[in-house]
Amino acid sequence: MTGQEQAILGILLMTDGYISYETLAEKLNMSTRTVMRLIRSMETFLKDFSIMVEVKRRSGIRLDGAKKDLEALRQTLELEKTVNYTANDRILLILLELYQSEEFVKSYYLAYLLNVSAGTIQRDLEEARLAVEKNGVMLVSQRGEGIRLRGGLHKGRQALAKLFRRYLDLRNWSAERQDMVFLERLSGNVRKELLEFLDMQGLYRTYKLITDFDYTLTDSFLQEDFQNLVLYTHILLHFPKLKQIFTEDGKNLRLDTEAMYPRICEFARKVKKEEHIQLNKEQICDLLAVYLSMRSNESLYTVYKYDEDVHHMTLELLEDMEGELGKSLTGDRELVERLGAHLNLMFDRMHLGTMADCSDLGQLKQEYPQIYKIIEKNIDAFSKRHSLFISEGERGYIIIHILASLVEQEEENQRIRAALLCMSGIGTSRMLAQRVKKRFPRIEIVKICSAADFQEEMMLADDIDLILSTVKTEPLSIPALFISPMPDEEEFASIGNACEKIAEQKLRLSFTGNMEMERKEVQYQPDTAMRKLAWMEDILEGFSCKTLWAKNLDELYEKTAEELFRSTEKRRKFVTLMRKRGEQGCVVFREGMLLLHGRMDEELGFRVYRVQGGVDCISAGKSVKVEYVVVMVAPAQASSELLDLFSCISAELVQDEGLAEAIEAMREEEIFRRAGLLMSRDIFH
């Protein structure tokens, strides 16, 4: 049963009495004719429940059946509706729905269909838009109407064929084992939907039609290109509805002068004879365009030799793994370069008929079983997608490169760069350094200085994460702990707590959007103070405290965006950015206080919001209820001087109770005063 049919039955079950076809069509954004056709198609399904569709002139329709039968139908629909789809499943189902609809589809209908919130659907639609745009198809939205696909008919077929190819593998396919064509990507329910949409019997007939016409195709061309030809031909023959969704542009008509044109015409005659489908000249030329784009098997190990191709393949392989591993791989430039170089050499070895041998493969499986399994699965899907045979040895080296990056990221997140500040910087400081190193191996003492020589700007330039001081200091923007030259257990515990907080911040806090914190080199010039004062005035001028009502984190992002920006585009961009940050883990400074920060065009903002009732989020792997939100927005091209002003406020939230207490009490004037003092101290330090 399709999602549209489920939606119609859901409305009929909730309606007391009759409802007109027109009302149903308006609710579901369909034509009256479509509603009538769908209801007729459901009659056989409803008979299994002993239910009929009763039609009454001038009143409409209703479901006629015993109470227990109607309840059984309701439970069946609920069972189908409560399936938990992954993000990958949802995006595929959304695209299948759009490829079947000649009209606009409303987002709330998709939310009903997939049993998710409107916010989740908007995020999925953004991912779906990016997926189809890569293939020359647009996903357009129209206010009050909904969303739909648009573009040229040839591009639309190509995009759909590529979508299918992502999930199917037609090698060694037979009529008896059609279930074997699926790659291990989709849940059972989504496979069922895709099977219904694809018409597997029709696809197999197309497969046989092509191989019977020219049995050499499977051996003469790359497997991914041959599969693309089969899928495109199947779509051209058996998906006539696409003509109502996309527009014919005739761009390939000029191909009728190609030498292979008569051969494709011969295939068209075979189609007419066996499938009773007449192909016109434009369809023949479109099919020829696909055929001419196919790469011969001779190019199997040279087609990926270009650096740009290998680079894109490297990013593709890493992107597939990022979601499951929960780590940034494509952002690790060294990994991309190392893995790209390995793939280049791997193609050379394939061309020469040699294979790499990885003796550490067994040890890797034992030491990193879960990570190994995830990487292995993605390499397998990658190799099938590109028709490559990647040996065990080559896989082992790919896994080693990725594991090295994961270990480096973990070590970097754990390493704390510390400075020791003592009265003279000579005597007790050395002993203290040894005690700290012995107790906390993750702490790297990179600087020891005396109180007389101490300059915070030098600490910032050296990328210091923590200052351990045996002398009292002014409040600093860098986390600092006052300890004795011979720390006791309580002081060691406070150092350990500080390290944990810093490790979390290093992983998540970044105005640049990267997973690692990037500190910019501070340049002090004569007019630095004046520029910072101007920034401070702009920040404080727009400051405000308000109360927001939100049911969940997505709605909180949306409400915050509405408060910050007038432009719909900026709101959408801000919500998308915050969701991506949230997927990596929300930044909660202290219990119940969430930080939202980022760079947005020319925008500048500092706001504090109380969240009525609170919302749940994930921080450091734990569920946390957020009751307060601190928002900091800087321009996209913001200087390090402006970012320093925001940083001193966020640092105060970690180190000092005063500002946090003022926020919890929503004392707007005190928050304003404290923020001003903090920024002034940063300017005139």
C-alpha positions as CSV (number, residue, x, y, z in Angstrom):
1,M,0.0,0.0,0.0
2,T,1.4,3.4,-1.0
3,G,1.7,6.4,1.4
4,Q,-1.1,8.2,-0.5
5,E,-3.5,5.3,0.0
6,Q,-2.5,5.2,3.7
7,A,-3.2,8.9,4.1
8,I,-6.7,8.6,2.5
9,L,-7.7,5.7,4.7
10,G,-6.4,7.5,7.8
11,I,-8.7,10.5,7.0
12,L,-11.7,8.3,6.3
13,L,-11.1,6.4,9.6
14,M,-11.0,9.7,11.5
15,T,-14.0,11.2,9.8
16,D,-17.5,10.7,11.3
17,G,-20.0,10.5,8.5
18,Y,-19.4,11.2,4.8
19,I,-16.6,13.3,3.3
20,S,-16.5,14.5,-0.3
21,Y,-13.9,13.7,-2.9
22,E,-13.1,17.4,-3.2
23,T,-12.4,17.7,0.5
24,L,-10.1,14.7,0.5
25,A,-8.3,16.1,-2.5
26,E,-7.8,19.5,-0.8
27,K,-6.5,18.0,2.4
28,L,-4.0,15.8,0.6
29,N,-3.1,18.3,-2.2
30,M,-4.2,15.9,-5.0
31,S,-6.6,16.1,-7.9
32,T,-10.1,14.7,-7.4
33,R,-9.4,12.3,-10.2
34,T,-6.4,11.0,-8.3
35,V,-8.4,10.5,-5.1
36,M,-11.1,8.5,-7.0
37,R,-8.5,6.4,-8.7
38,L,-6.7,5.6,-5.4
39,I,-10.0,4.7,-3.7
40,R,-10.9,2.3,-6.5
41,S,-7.4,0.7,-6.2
42,M,-7.9,0.0,-2.5
43,E,-11.2,-1.9,-2.8
44,T,-9.5,-5.3,-3.0
45,F,-7.4,-4.4,0.0
46,L,-10.5,-3.4,2.0
47,K,-12.4,-6.6,1.2
48,D,-9.8,-8.5,3.3
49,F,-11.2,-6.5,6.3
50,S,-14.8,-7.0,5.2
51,I,-15.0,-3.2,4.6
52,M,-16.5,-1.4,1.7
53,V,-16.4,2.2,0.4
54,E,-20.0,3.5,0.6
55,V,-20.8,6.3,-1.9
56,K,-23.7,8.6,-1.3
57,R,-24.7,11.2,-3.9
58,R,-24.2,14.8,-2.9
59,S,-22.7,13.7,0.4
60,G,-19.5,11.9,-0.4
61,I,-18.0,8.6,0.8
62,R,-17.3,6.8,4.0
63,L,-16.0,3.4,5.1
64,D,-18.8,0.9,5.8
65,G,-17.9,-2.1,8.0
66,A,-18.3,-3.6,11.5
67,K,-16.6,-1.7,14.4
68,K,-14.1,-4.6,15.0
69,D,-13.2,-4.6,11.3
70,L,-12.6,-0.8,11.2
71,E,-10.5,-1.2,14.4
72,A,-8.4,-4.0,12.7
73,L,-7.8,-1.7,9.7
74,R,-6.8,1.2,12.0
75,Q,-4.3,-1.0,13.9
76,T,-2.9,-2.3,10.6
77,L,-2.3,1.3,9.4
78,E,-0.8,2.3,12.8
79,L,1.6,-0.7,12.6
80,E,2.8,0.4,9.2
81,K,3.0,4.0,10.3
82,T,5.1,3.3,13.4
83,V,8.0,1.8,11.4
84,N,11.2,3.6,12.5
85,Y,13.0,4.7,9.3
86,T,16.6,5.8,9.2
87,A,17.5,9.1,7.6
88,N,18.8,7.2,4.5
89,D,15.4,5.3,4.3
90,R,13.4,8.5,4.6
91,I,15.3,10.4,1.9
92,L,14.8,7.5,-0.5
93,L,11.0,7.3,0.3
94,I,10.6,11.0,-0.1
95,L,12.3,10.9,-3.6
96,L,10.1,7.9,-4.6
97,E,7.0,9.9,-3.5
98,L,8.1,12.9,-5.6
99,Y,8.9,10.7,-8.6
100,Q,5.3,9.4,-8.5
101,S,3.6,12.8,-8.1
102,E,2.6,15.0,-11.0
103,E,1.5,17.7,-8.5
104,F,3.1,19.5,-5.6
105,V,3.5,17.4,-2.4
106,K,3.0,19.0,1.0
107,S,5.7,18.6,3.6
108,Y,3.1,17.8,6.3
109,Y,1.9,14.9,4.2
110,L,5.4,13.5,4.0
111,A,5.7,14.0,7.8
112,Y,2.5,11.9,8.2
113,L,3.7,9.3,5.8
114,L,7.1,8.8,7.5
115,N,5.8,9.4,11.1
116,V,8.3,12.2,11.9
117,S,8.2,15.8,12.8
118,A,7.9,18.7,10.4
119,G,11.4,19.8,11.4
120,T,12.9,16.4,10.5
121,I,11.2,16.4,7.2
122,Q,12.6,19.8,6.4
123,R,16.1,18.5,7.1
124,D,15.5,15.4,5.0
125,L,14.2,17.5,2.2
126,E,17.4,19.5,2.2
127,E,19.5,16.3,1.9
128,A,17.2,15.1,-0.9
129,R,17.6,18.4,-2.7
130,L,21.4,18.1,-2.6
131,A,21.1,14.5,-3.9
132,V,19.0,15.4,-7.0
133,E,20.8,18.6,-7.8
134,K,24.0,16.7,-8.3
135,N,22.2,15.0,-11.3
136,G,20.8,18.2,-12.8
137,V,17.3,17.9,-11.3
138,M,15.8,20.6,-9.1
139,L,13.6,20.1,-6.0
140,V,11.5,23.3,-5.9
141,S,9.2,24.6,-3.2
142,Q,6.3,26.9,-3.7
143,R,4.7,28.7,-0.8
144,G,1.2,27.4,-0.1
145,E,1.6,24.6,-2.6
146,G,4.4,22.3,-1.5
147,I,7.4,20.7,-3.2
148,R,8.0,18.9,-6.5
149,L,10.7,17.8,-8.9
150,R,11.6,19.8,-12.1
151,G,14.0,19.5,-14.9
152,G,14.6,18.0,-18.3
153,L,13.1,14.5,-18.9
154,H,16.5,12.9,-19.8
155,K,18.1,14.3,-16.7
156,G,15.2,13.1,-14.6
157,R,15.6,9.6,-15.9
158,Q,19.3,9.7,-15.3
159,A,18.8,10.9,-11.7
160,L,16.3,8.2,-11.0
161,A,18.6,5.5,-12.6
162,K,21.5,6.7,-10.4
163,L,19.3,6.6,-7.3
164,F,18.4,3.0,-8.1
165,R,22.0,2.1,-8.8
166,R,23.0,3.2,-5.3
167,Y,20.9,0.4,-3.8
168,L,21.0,-2.3,-6.5
169,D,23.5,-4.7,-7.9
170,L,22.4,-6.5,-11.0
171,R,25.5,-8.7,-11.4
172,N,24.7,-12.4,-11.4
173,W,21.0,-11.6,-11.4
174,S,18.5,-14.3,-12.2
175,A,14.7,-14.5,-12.2
176,E,14.8,-17.0,-9.3
177,R,17.0,-14.8,-7.0
178,Q,15.7,-11.3,-7.6
179,D,16.0,-10.5,-3.9
180,M,19.8,-10.7,-4.3
181,V,20.0,-7.5,-6.2
182,F,19.8,-5.3,-3.1
183,L,22.9,-4.0,-1.5
184,E,22.9,-4.1,2.4
185,R,21.6,-0.5,2.8
186,L,17.9,-0.6,3.3
187,S,15.5,-1.9,6.0
188,G,13.0,-4.6,5.0
189,N,10.0,-2.1,4.8
190,V,11.9,0.2,2.5
191,R,13.0,-2.6,0.3
192,K,9.3,-3.6,-0.1
193,E,8.5,0.0,-1.1
194,L,11.3,0.0,-3.6
195,L,10.2,-3.3,-5.1
196,E,6.7,-2.0,-5.6
197,F,8.0,1.1,-7.2
198,L,10.5,-0.6,-9.5
199,D,8.3,-3.4,-10.9
200,M,11.0,-6.0,-10.6
201,Q,9.4,-8.3,-13.2
202,G,9.5,-5.4,-15.7
203,L,13.1,-4.6,-14.7
204,Y,14.1,-8.2,-15.3
205,R,12.4,-8.2,-18.7
206,T,14.4,-5.1,-19.6
207,Y,17.6,-6.8,-18.4
208,K,16.9,-9.8,-20.6
209,L,15.8,-7.6,-23.5
210,I,19.2,-5.9,-23.5
211,T,21.4,-9.0,-22.9
212,D,19.5,-11.0,-25.6
213,F,19.9,-8.1,-28.0
214,D,23.7,-7.9,-27.4
215,Y,25.2,-10.5,-25.0
216,T,28.7,-8.8,-25.2
217,L,27.6,-5.7,-23.3
218,T,28.1,-7.2,-19.9
219,D,31.7,-8.0,-20.6
220,S,32.6,-5.0,-22.9
221,F,31.7,-2.2,-20.5
222,L,32.2,-1.3,-16.8
223,Q,29.5,-3.0,-14.7
224,E,28.3,0.3,-13.2
225,D,27.8,1.7,-16.7
226,F,26.0,-1.5,-17.9
227,Q,23.7,-1.4,-14.9
228,N,23.0,2.3,-15.5
229,L,22.0,1.4,-19.1
230,V,19.6,-1.3,-17.9
231,L,18.0,1.0,-15.3
232,Y,17.7,3.9,-17.6
233,T,16.1,1.7,-20.3
234,H,13.7,0.3,-17.8
235,I,12.7,3.8,-16.6
236,L,12.3,5.0,-20.2
237,L,10.0,2.0,-21.1
238,H,8.0,1.6,-17.9
239,F,7.8,5.0,-16.3
240,P,5.7,7.1,-18.7
241,K,4.4,9.2,-15.8
242,L,7.8,11.1,-15.8
243,K,6.6,13.0,-18.9
244,Q,4.1,14.7,-16.6
245,I,6.8,15.6,-14.0
246,F,9.7,16.6,-16.3
247,T,9.9,18.5,-19.6
248,E,11.2,17.1,-22.9
249,D,14.0,19.3,-24.2
250,G,15.2,17.4,-27.3
251,K,18.9,18.1,-26.5
252,N,20.0,14.7,-27.7
253,L,18.2,14.8,-31.1
254,R,21.5,15.8,-32.8
255,L,22.8,12.3,-32.1
256,D,20.8,10.9,-35.0
257,T,24.0,11.3,-37.1
258,E,26.1,9.1,-34.8
259,A,27.3,5.7,-36.3
260,M,25.5,3.8,-33.5
261,Y,22.1,5.4,-34.2
262,P,20.9,2.7,-36.6
263,R,21.9,0.0,-34.0
264,I,19.8,1.7,-31.3
265,C,16.9,1.9,-33.8
266,E,17.2,-1.8,-34.3
267,F,16.9,-2.2,-30.5
268,A,13.8,0.0,-30.6
269,R,12.2,-2.3,-33.1
270,K,12.9,-5.3,-30.8
271,V,11.2,-3.3,-27.9
272,K,8.2,-2.7,-30.0
273,K,7.9,-6.4,-31.0
274,E,8.4,-7.8,-27.5
275,E,7.1,-5.1,-25.2
276,H,4.6,-3.5,-27.5
277,I,6.1,-0.1,-26.7
278,Q,6.8,2.4,-29.6
279,L,9.9,4.6,-29.0
280,N,10.0,7.9,-30.7
281,K,13.1,9.6,-32.1
282,E,13.8,11.7,-29.0
283,Q,13.7,8.6,-26.8
284,I,16.0,6.7,-29.2
285,C,18.5,9.6,-29.1
286,D,18.2,9.7,-25.2
287,L,19.0,6.0,-25.1
288,L,21.9,6.5,-27.5
289,A,23.3,9.3,-25.3
290,V,23.4,6.8,-22.4
291,Y,25.1,4.1,-24.5
292,L,27.7,6.6,-25.8
293,S,28.6,7.6,-22.3
294,M,29.5,4.0,-21.3
295,R,33.1,3.2,-20.6
296,S,34.8,0.1,-22.0
297,N,36.3,-2.5,-19.7
298,E,39.8,-1.6,-21.1
299,S,39.5,1.6,-19.2
300,L,38.7,-0.1,-15.9
301,Y,42.0,0.7,-14.3
302,T,42.7,3.9,-16.2
303,V,39.4,5.7,-15.8
304,Y,40.2,6.6,-12.2
305,K,43.8,7.7,-12.9
306,Y,43.1,11.4,-13.0
307,D,43.8,13.1,-9.7
308,E,40.4,14.8,-9.6
309,D,38.6,11.5,-10.0
310,V,40.6,9.8,-7.3
311,H,40.1,12.8,-5.0
312,H,36.3,12.6,-5.4
313,M,36.3,8.8,-4.9
314,T,38.3,9.3,-1.7
315,L,35.9,11.9,-0.4
316,E,32.9,9.6,-1.3
317,L,34.4,6.6,0.5
318,L,35.1,8.7,3.7
319,E,31.7,10.5,3.6
320,D,30.0,7.0,3.6
321,M,31.7,6.2,6.9
322,E,31.4,9.5,8.8
323,G,27.8,9.0,9.9
324,E,28.4,5.6,11.4
325,L,31.7,6.3,12.9
326,G,30.6,9.7,14.3
327,K,33.9,11.3,13.3
328,S,35.0,13.9,10.8
329,L,37.1,12.1,8.1
330,T,36.7,14.4,5.1
331,G,37.9,17.3,7.3
332,D,41.2,15.5,7.9
333,R,43.3,16.8,5.0
334,E,46.2,14.5,5.7
335,L,43.9,11.5,5.7
336,V,42.4,12.6,2.3
337,E,45.9,13.0,0.8
338,R,47.2,9.7,2.2
339,L,44.2,7.7,1.2
340,G,44.0,9.3,-2.2
341,A,47.7,8.4,-2.8
342,H,47.0,4.8,-1.7
343,L,44.0,4.6,-4.1
344,N,46.2,5.8,-6.9
345,L,48.8,3.2,-6.2
346,M,46.1,0.6,-5.8
347,F,44.8,1.3,-9.4
348,D,48.4,0.9,-10.6
349,R,48.7,-2.5,-8.9
350,M,45.3,-3.5,-10.4
351,H,46.5,-2.6,-13.9
352,L,49.7,-4.6,-13.4
353,G,47.8,-7.6,-11.9
354,T,49.6,-7.4,-8.5
355,M,48.1,-7.1,-5.0
356,A,49.3,-5.6,-1.8
357,D,49.7,-7.8,1.3
358,C,48.7,-6.5,4.7
359,S,50.1,-8.7,7.5
360,D,48.4,-6.7,10.2
361,L,44.8,-7.5,9.0
362,G,44.1,-10.1,11.7
363,Q,45.4,-7.9,14.5
364,L,43.3,-5.0,13.3
365,K,40.2,-7.2,13.4
366,Q,41.0,-8.2,17.0
367,E,41.9,-4.7,18.4
368,Y,39.1,-2.7,16.6
369,P,36.3,-5.2,15.9
370,Q,33.4,-2.7,15.7
371,I,35.3,0.0,13.7
372,Y,36.8,-2.7,11.4
373,K,33.3,-4.0,10.7
374,I,31.9,-0.5,9.8
375,I,34.8,0.3,7.5
376,E,34.8,-3.1,5.9
377,K,31.0,-2.8,5.1
378,N,31.5,0.6,3.5
379,I,34.5,-0.5,1.4
380,D,32.4,-3.5,0.2
381,A,29.5,-1.1,-0.9
382,F,32.1,1.3,-2.5
383,S,33.7,-1.5,-4.5
384,K,30.4,-2.8,-5.8
385,R,29.3,0.7,-6.7
386,H,32.4,1.3,-8.8
387,S,32.7,-2.3,-10.1
388,L,36.1,-2.8,-8.5
389,F,37.7,-5.9,-6.9
390,I,39.5,-4.6,-3.8
391,S,41.6,-7.4,-2.3
392,E,41.9,-8.1,1.4
393,G,45.4,-6.6,1.5
394,E,44.3,-3.4,-0.1
395,R,41.3,-3.2,2.2
396,G,43.7,-3.7,5.1
397,Y,45.8,-0.6,4.2
398,I,42.6,1.5,3.6
399,I,41.5,0.5,7.1
400,I,44.9,1.4,8.5
401,H,44.8,4.9,7.0
402,I,41.3,5.5,8.5
403,L,42.2,4.0,11.9
404,A,45.3,6.2,12.1
405,S,43.1,9.3,11.6
406,L,40.6,8.2,14.2
407,V,43.4,7.5,16.8
408,E,45.0,10.9,16.0
409,Q,41.7,12.7,16.5
410,E,41.1,10.9,19.8
411,E,44.6,11.7,21.0
412,E,44.3,15.3,20.0
413,N,41.0,15.7,21.8
414,Q,42.6,14.2,24.9
415,R,45.8,16.2,24.8
416,I,45.9,19.4,26.9
417,R,48.4,22.1,26.3
418,A,49.2,23.7,29.7
419,A,51.4,26.5,31.0
420,L,52.8,26.8,34.5
421,L,52.8,30.2,36.2
422,C,54.9,30.6,39.3
423,M,56.4,33.4,41.3
424,S,59.9,33.1,39.7
425,G,59.3,30.4,37.1
426,I,62.5,28.6,38.2
427,G,62.3,26.6,41.4
428,T,59.1,24.9,42.4
429,S,57.7,25.1,38.8
430,R,60.0,22.3,37.6
431,M,58.9,20.0,40.5
432,L,55.3,20.9,39.9
433,A,55.6,20.2,36.2
434,Q,57.0,16.7,36.9
435,R,54.2,15.9,39.4
436,V,51.5,17.1,36.9
437,K,53.0,15.1,34.0
438,K,53.2,11.9,36.2
439,R,49.6,12.3,37.4
440,F,48.1,13.4,34.0
441,P,49.9,12.0,31.0
442,R,47.5,13.9,28.7
443,I,48.8,17.2,29.9
444,E,51.7,18.6,27.9
445,I,53.5,21.4,29.7
446,V,54.6,23.6,26.9
447,K,55.4,26.8,28.8
448,I,56.8,27.8,32.2
449,C,57.0,31.4,33.1
450,S,57.2,33.8,36.1
451,A,54.5,36.1,37.3
452,A,56.6,39.1,36.1
453,D,56.9,37.7,32.5
454,F,53.3,36.5,32.2
455,Q,51.4,37.9,29.2
456,E,48.0,36.4,28.3
457,E,48.3,37.3,24.6
458,M,51.5,35.2,24.5
459,M,49.5,32.3,26.0
460,L,46.8,32.7,23.3
461,A,49.5,32.8,20.6
462,D,50.9,29.5,21.9
463,D,47.5,27.9,21.9
464,I,47.5,27.2,25.6
465,D,44.4,25.3,26.9
466,L,45.0,25.5,30.6
467,I,47.0,27.7,33.0
468,L,48.1,26.1,36.3
469,S,49.2,29.0,38.6
470,T,50.8,29.0,42.1
471,V,50.1,32.8,42.3
472,K,46.8,34.7,42.3
473,T,45.9,36.2,38.9
474,E,43.3,38.4,37.4
475,P,40.4,36.6,35.7
476,L,41.6,35.3,32.4
477,S,40.0,34.2,29.1
478,I,42.0,31.0,29.2
479,P,40.9,28.5,31.9
480,A,43.1,28.9,34.9
481,L,43.5,27.0,38.2
482,F,45.1,28.3,41.4
483,I,47.0,25.4,43.0
484,S,49.8,25.0,45.6
485,P,53.3,24.0,44.6
486,M,52.6,20.6,46.2
487,P,49.0,19.9,45.1
488,D,46.9,17.7,47.3
489,E,44.2,15.2,46.1
490,E,41.5,17.8,46.0
491,E,43.6,20.1,43.7
492,F,44.5,17.1,41.5
493,A,40.8,16.4,41.2
494,S,40.1,19.9,40.1
495,I,42.8,19.6,37.5
496,G,41.2,16.4,36.2
497,N,37.8,18.1,36.0
498,A,39.2,21.0,34.1
499,C,40.9,18.6,31.6
500,E,37.6,16.9,31.0
501,K,35.8,20.2,30.3
502,I,38.6,21.4,28.0
503,A,38.6,18.1,26.0
504,E,34.9,18.5,25.4
505,Q,35.3,22.1,24.3
506,K,38.2,21.2,22.0
507,L,35.9,18.7,20.3
508,R,32.9,20.9,19.9
509,L,33.5,24.6,20.3
510,S,34.5,26.3,17.0
511,F,33.3,29.3,15.2
512,T,34.6,27.9,12.0
513,G,32.3,24.9,12.1
514,N,35.2,22.3,12.2
515,M,35.3,19.5,14.8
516,E,38.6,20.8,16.2
517,M,39.0,24.2,17.8
518,E,41.1,26.6,15.6
519,R,42.6,29.5,17.4
520,K,43.7,32.3,15.2
521,E,47.0,34.2,15.8
522,V,46.3,37.4,17.7
523,Q,47.8,40.5,16.0
524,Y,48.0,43.5,18.1
525,Q,48.1,46.9,16.4
526,P,47.7,50.5,17.7
527,D,44.1,50.7,16.7
528,T,43.1,47.3,18.0
529,A,41.4,48.6,21.1
530,M,39.3,51.1,19.1
531,R,38.1,48.4,16.7
532,K,37.2,46.1,19.6
533,L,35.3,48.8,21.3
534,A,33.3,49.3,18.2
535,W,32.6,45.6,18.0
536,M,31.6,45.6,21.7
537,E,29.2,48.5,21.2
538,D,27.5,46.6,18.3
539,I,27.3,43.4,20.3
540,L,25.7,45.0,23.3
541,E,23.4,47.2,21.3
542,G,21.5,44.1,20.0
543,F,21.6,42.2,23.3
544,S,18.2,41.0,24.8
545,C,16.7,38.4,27.1
546,K,13.5,36.7,26.2
547,T,11.5,33.5,26.9
548,L,10.8,31.0,24.1
549,W,8.4,28.1,23.9
550,A,9.6,24.9,22.2
551,K,8.7,21.2,22.3
552,N,12.0,19.9,21.0
553,L,15.5,20.8,19.9
554,D,14.5,21.3,16.2
555,E,11.7,23.7,17.2
556,L,14.1,25.5,19.5
557,Y,16.5,26.1,16.5
558,E,13.6,27.4,14.4
559,K,12.2,29.7,17.1
560,T,15.7,31.1,17.8
561,A,16.2,31.7,14.0
562,E,12.9,33.6,13.9
563,E,14.0,35.8,16.7
564,L,17.4,36.5,15.1
565,F,16.7,37.0,11.4
566,R,14.1,38.5,9.2
567,S,15.3,36.7,6.1
568,T,13.8,33.2,5.5
569,E,17.0,32.1,3.8
570,K,19.1,33.2,6.8
571,R,16.7,31.4,9.1
572,R,17.0,28.2,7.1
573,K,20.8,28.5,6.9
574,F,21.1,29.0,10.7
575,V,18.8,26.1,11.5
576,T,20.8,23.8,9.1
577,L,24.0,24.9,10.8
578,M,22.7,24.3,14.3
579,R,21.4,20.9,13.4
580,K,24.7,19.8,12.0
581,R,26.4,21.0,15.2
582,G,23.7,19.2,17.3
583,E,24.4,15.9,15.4
584,Q,28.0,16.1,16.7
585,G,26.9,16.8,20.2
586,C,25.3,19.9,21.7
587,V,27.5,22.3,23.7
588,V,26.2,22.5,27.2
589,F,28.3,24.7,29.4
590,R,26.7,23.8,32.7
591,E,23.6,21.9,33.6
592,G,20.7,23.2,31.5
593,M,22.6,25.9,29.6
594,L,23.1,25.5,25.9
595,L,25.4,27.5,23.6
596,L,24.4,28.1,20.0
597,H,27.1,29.8,18.0
598,G,28.2,30.2,14.4
599,R,29.1,32.5,11.5
600,M,26.3,33.9,9.4
601,D,26.9,36.3,6.5
602,E,27.1,39.9,7.9
603,E,25.1,39.1,11.0
604,L,26.1,39.9,14.6
605,G,24.1,38.9,17.6
606,F,24.3,38.1,21.3
607,R,21.1,36.9,22.9
608,V,19.9,34.9,26.0
609,Y,16.7,32.9,26.0
610,R,14.8,31.0,28.7
611,V,13.2,27.8,27.3
612,Q,9.8,27.4,28.9
613,G,9.5,23.8,30.1
614,G,12.9,22.9,28.7
615,V,13.9,20.6,25.8
616,D,16.1,17.5,25.7
617,C,19.4,17.3,23.8
618,I,22.5,15.1,23.8
619,S,25.8,16.5,25.2
620,A,29.0,14.4,25.7
621,G,26.9,11.3,25.0
622,K,24.4,12.0,27.8
623,S,20.8,13.3,27.6
624,V,20.5,16.8,29.1
625,K,17.5,19.0,29.6
626,V,18.1,22.5,28.3
627,E,16.4,25.4,30.0
628,Y,18.6,28.4,28.9
629,V,20.2,29.2,25.6
630,V,23.1,31.6,25.0
631,V,23.3,32.6,21.3
632,M,26.4,34.1,19.7
633,V,26.4,34.9,16.0
634,A,29.4,36.5,14.2
635,P,29.9,37.6,10.6
636,A,31.2,35.0,8.2
637,Q,34.4,37.0,7.7
638,A,34.8,38.0,11.3
639,S,38.2,38.9,12.5
640,S,40.0,37.2,15.4
641,E,39.5,40.3,17.5
642,L,35.7,40.0,17.3
643,L,35.9,36.3,18.1
644,D,38.1,37.0,21.1
645,L,35.2,39.1,22.6
646,F,32.8,36.3,22.2
647,S,35.3,33.8,23.6
648,C,35.8,35.7,26.8
649,I,32.1,35.5,27.5
650,S,31.9,31.7,26.8
651,A,35.0,31.2,28.9
652,E,33.4,33.1,31.8
653,L,30.4,30.7,31.6
654,V,32.8,27.8,32.3
655,Q,34.9,29.4,35.0
656,D,32.6,31.8,36.9
657,E,29.3,31.2,38.6
658,G,28.3,34.9,38.5
659,L,27.4,35.2,34.9
660,A,25.6,31.8,34.8
661,E,23.6,32.8,37.9
662,A,22.5,36.0,36.3
663,I,21.4,34.1,33.2
664,E,19.4,31.6,35.3
665,A,17.7,34.5,37.1
666,M,17.2,36.3,33.7
667,R,18.6,39.5,35.1
668,E,19.0,41.3,31.9
669,E,20.9,44.4,33.3
670,E,23.4,42.3,35.2
671,I,24.1,40.0,32.2
672,F,24.6,43.2,30.1
673,R,26.9,44.7,32.7
674,R,29.0,41.5,33.2
675,A,29.3,40.9,29.4
676,G,30.5,44.5,29.0
677,L,33.1,44.2,31.8
678,L,34.4,40.9,30.4
679,M,34.8,42.4,26.9
680,S,36.4,45.6,28.3
681,R,38.9,43.5,30.3
682,D,39.8,41.7,27.1
683,I,40.3,44.9,25.2
684,F,42.4,46.7,27.8
685,H,44.2,43.7,29.3
